[in-house]
Amino acid sequence: GKRFEIACYKNKVVAWRNKIEKDIEEVLQTETVFTNVSRGEVAKAADLKKAFNSEDHKKICLEILEKGEFQISEKERQSALNNKFTEIASNISTMCINPTTQRPYPV
């Protein structure tokens, strides 16, 4: 099928999906559905009707926000991975003791 995109603030999308952010105006840059945001190509009404059974941009934006894929940069992905690794290592460190030294494992 066709791909549709919305212009939104990346940090706010995570807050929206975690039910922290409630105001859609704070999440979306515009209530327009695009086929390519960076080029400014707006989706055709016929394509929206076929894909979403609606031409209401706001309703479609909400559906994309809830169910759509979220693109993040390599740097953001690496940062999240490092944070998760540190969190797991810290948890293991606090729960486990080295049997030889009787001391916690360092992180």
Steps between C-alpha positions, in 0.01 A plus 500: 500500500587865508703664773369803683693736727415769752712791619548473874743573781693178570533544876127575528399183311657285772319705766172463303537122474579478872183703573705783654421757232127553446497805269518397135600857407826450695582179313417586139673776307201504263180297466584406142573151371787477254645244263839666561537753782849620409390589145163635617300258286146490642311170473216491247147480639423190290803317643400592857142384438627168363748438785310641800135517383515869587627830368511662845868590544476539879340157545761342272784679684372351828492151348853538361621628839352198679582222253768635268871426489725748672829583328792592721854588402795266551636729773169492693476122460857453628435729796185308596687170467784626722252624762320165503831310527610715795162452670518120463865487611416710808212269591721193467774669700268574792352149504813287458805444717832363382541171696879533504523852642157518669459845344251631239603484138609838361294655221 
